[in-house]
Amino acid sequence: MSYSNGDYVVCRGQGLVKVQRVERDGTVVVQLSVDDSDVLEVPPHETDKRLRACVDRAAAEKLATLIGKKDGKPDARPWGEQYVDIQKALRKGDAKPLAERLQLMLRVAAPLQPTFERALFSVEDALLPELAHALAIPVKQLRTRLHNGTPAFSFQDQATDLMPALVPPPEKLPKGWEYLGNFSLSSGKLVAGEVVEPDIEATFAGKSLKLSVTLKAKKGAWWAIKPSGKEWAGIFLHREAGGGVEKWLKAGKEAAKVSLEHGVFCVLDVELRDDRNFQRAPSVTLNHAIEGRGFAVGAEDGVYPVRVAYDGAEAVLVAVPKH
């Protein structure tokens, strides 16, 4: 097998890598990840053993179909025996055994034990970038597609794809206000502020402040609204909160102050925020839903009061002002 600069190959035990250069003596220098600068030098006498060609599109489609099979039971053997087989498959680095192992692991019902979850992610990290490259789709898109409908990730089932079609926009908004989209809250708890990390404290202007606040909120569909003018950065209103957004905005009171450090104010279902898979690769885009279970709007870094309006004991409006 020959190698050229820019080629994508699979390094056994590592997964998909990119050939950075080939030295005169035949040493192949590969970039371990598209997103970092770590490299690995593979001597010429080891290239055939440690590197292999990526699967083609047809093979990747077959393997993705295999992983996505919804029938079958999880491996019933003791975890120690499973772990040995997983490590062997990772070291060998062949796509089909990894796909077969991943399909079995996805049949295990959530919540997953931490050791099992780490092993599952290791298999995904070794295999999915290769399949996504062959299929010419983002790894995150492939991961979501394979997770949907599986016992291991039943929490996410198609939420992102279904919600926009099911929730109509508000019938009436104040002049100049813009409807941005919607999200769904299923847990009854909403995180507001910074959503990538758990509720930890940050130091800002010499004071210790929380990055986010967790609110008891009404389940169901929520609208994201962008007001006109310079007063509000974003408003989130429950779809069933009658009386219009202005009524609830007037009723809102400061519930907490949060410190923003990434130019984004978010609201997010606490179940998704606490999910380890989301924490490993959070995807947050301004003025868009977050996996159908939250929303993000732009806000300058600094300390912000979070205003909340309640219907009984449940929040139905969350608003954050501009600086």
DAZI-V341867 format. One record per residue. N is the residue number from 1. SS is DSSP state (H for helix, E for strand, L for the rest). PHI is phi as a letter, one per 20 degrees, with the letter a starting at -180 (* if undefined). BURIAL is # if it has 9 or more other ideal C-beta (glycine too) atoms within 8 Angstrom, else .. Layout:
BEGIN
N_SS_PHI_BURIAL + N_SS_PHI_BURIAL
END
This chain:
BEGIN
1_L_*_. + 2_L_e_. + 3_L_c_# + 4_L_c_. + 5_L_g_. + 6_L_n_. + 7_L_f_. + 8_E_d_. + 9_E_c_# + 10_E_d_# + 11_E_e_# + 12_L_f_# + 13_L_n_. + 14_L_c_# + 15_E_o_# + 16_E_f_# + 17_E_c_# + 18_E_d_# + 19_E_f_# + 20_E_e_. + 21_E_a_. + 22_E_d_# + 23_L_f_. + 24_L_f_. + 25_L_e_. + 26_L_n_# + 27_L_f_# + 28_E_d_# + 29_E_d_# + 30_E_d_# + 31_E_e_# + 32_L_f_# + 33_L_b_. + 34_L_f_. + 35_L_e_. + 36_L_c_. + 37_L_d_. + 38_L_f_. + 39_E_c_# + 40_E_c_# + 41_E_e_. + 42_E_d_# + 43_L_f_. + 44_H_g_. + 45_H_f_. + 46_H_d_. + 47_H_f_# + 48_H_f_. + 49_H_e_. + 50_H_e_# + 51_E_d_# + 52_E_b_# + 53_E_f_. + 54_L_f_# + 55_L_f_# + 56_L_e_. + 57_H_f_. + 58_H_f_. + 59_H_f_# + 60_H_f_# + 61_H_f_# + 62_H_f_. + 63_H_f_# + 64_H_f_# + 65_H_f_. + 66_H_f_# + 67_H_f_# + 68_L_e_# + 69_L_g_. + 70_L_e_. + 71_L_d_. + 72_L_n_. + 73_L_d_. + 74_L_f_. + 75_L_f_. + 76_L_e_. + 77_L_f_. + 78_L_g_. + 79_H_g_. + 80_H_g_. + 81_H_f_. + 82_H_f_# + 83_H_f_# + 84_H_f_. + 85_H_f_# + 86_H_f_# + 87_H_f_. + 88_H_f_. + 89_H_f_# + 90_H_f_# + 91_H_f_. + 92_H_f_. + 93_L_m_# + 94_L_e_. + 95_H_f_# + 96_H_f_. + 97_H_g_# + 98_H_f_# + 99_H_f_# + 100_H_f_# + 101_H_f_# + 102_H_f_# + 103_H_f_# + 104_H_f_# + 105_H_f_# + 106_L_f_# + 107_L_e_# + 108_L_e_# + 109_L_f_. + 110_L_f_# + 111_L_f_. + 112_L_e_# + 113_L_f_. + 114_H_g_. + 115_H_f_. + 116_H_f_# + 117_H_f_# + 118_H_f_. + 119_H_f_# + 120_H_f_# + 121_H_f_# + 122_H_f_# + 123_H_f_# + 124_H_f_# + 125_H_f_# + 126_H_e_# + 127_H_d_# + 128_H_f_# + 129_H_g_# + 130_H_f_# + 131_H_f_# + 132_H_f_# + 133_H_f_# + 134_H_f_# + 135_H_e_# + 136_L_l_. + 137_L_c_. + 138_L_f_. + 139_H_g_. + 140_H_f_. + 141_H_f_# + 142_H_f_# + 143_H_f_# + 144_H_f_# + 145_H_g_# + 146_H_f_# + 147_H_f_# + 148_L_g_# + 149_L_n_. + 150_L_e_# + 151_H_g_# + 152_H_f_# + 153_H_c_# + 154_H_f_# + 155_H_f_. + 156_H_e_# + 157_L_h_. + 158_L_m_. + 159_H_g_# + 160_H_f_# + 161_H_f_. + 162_H_e_# + 163_H_g_# + 164_H_g_# + 165_H_e_. + 166_H_e_. + 167_L_d_# + 168_L_f_. + 169_L_f_. + 170_L_f_# + 171_L_f_. + 172_L_b_. + 173_L_c_# + 174_L_g_. + 175_L_g_. + 176_L_n_. + 177_L_e_# + 178_E_c_. + 179_E_e_# + 180_E_e_# + 181_E_q_# + 182_E_b_# + 183_E_b_# + 184_E_d_# + 185_E_d_# + 186_L_d_. + 187_L_e_. + 188_L_n_# + 189_E_c_# + 190_E_c_# + 191_E_e_# + 192_E_c_# + 193_E_p_# + 194_L_e_# + 195_L_d_# + 196_L_f_. + 197_L_d_. + 198_L_f_. + 199_L_f_. + 200_L_d_. + 201_E_d_. + 202_E_c_# + 203_E_e_. + 204_E_c_# + 205_L_l_. + 206_L_m_. + 207_E_d_. + 208_E_e_. + 209_E_c_# + 210_E_f_# + 211_L_f_# + 212_E_b_# + 213_E_c_# + 214_E_d_# + 215_E_d_# + 216_E_f_. + 217_E_c_# + 218_L_f_# + 219_L_f_. + 220_E_o_# + 221_E_e_# + 222_E_c_# + 223_E_e_# + 224_E_d_# + 225_E_c_# + 226_E_d_# + 227_L_f_# + 228_L_e_. + 229_L_n_. + 230_L_d_. + 231_L_e_. + 232_E_c_# + 233_E_e_# + 234_E_a_# + 235_E_c_# + 236_E_c_# + 237_E_c_# + 238_E_f_# + 239_L_g_# + 240_L_e_. + 241_L_f_# + 242_L_f_. + 243_L_o_. + 244_L_n_. + 245_H_f_# + 246_H_f_. + 247_H_f_. + 248_H_f_# + 249_H_f_# + 250_H_f_. + 251_H_e_. + 252_L_f_# + 253_E_c_. + 254_E_f_. + 255_E_e_. + 256_E_a_. + 257_E_d_# + 258_E_c_# + 259_E_d_# + 260_E_e_# + 261_L_c_. + 262_L_c_. + 263_L_m_. + 264_E_b_# + 265_E_d_# + 266_E_c_# + 267_E_c_# + 268_E_b_# + 269_E_g_# + 270_H_f_# + 271_H_f_# + 272_H_f_# + 273_H_g_# + 274_L_e_. + 275_L_f_# + 276_H_f_. + 277_H_f_# + 278_H_f_# + 279_H_f_# + 280_H_f_. + 281_L_b_. + 282_L_f_. + 283_L_d_. + 284_L_c_# + 285_L_c_. + 286_L_g_. + 287_L_m_# + 288_E_c_# + 289_E_f_# + 290_L_d_# + 291_L_l_# + 292_L_m_# + 293_L_c_# + 294_E_a_# + 295_E_b_# + 296_E_c_# + 297_E_c_# + 298_E_f_# + 299_L_b_# + 300_L_f_. + 301_L_f_. + 302_E_q_. + 303_E_e_# + 304_E_c_# + 305_E_e_# + 306_E_d_# + 307_E_e_# + 308_E_c_# + 309_E_d_# + 310_E_d_. + 311_E_d_# + 312_L_m_. + 313_L_e_. + 314_E_d_# + 315_E_f_# + 316_E_c_# + 317_E_b_# + 318_E_c_# + 319_E_c_# + 320_E_c_# + 321_E_f_# + 322_L_e_. + 323_L_f_.
END
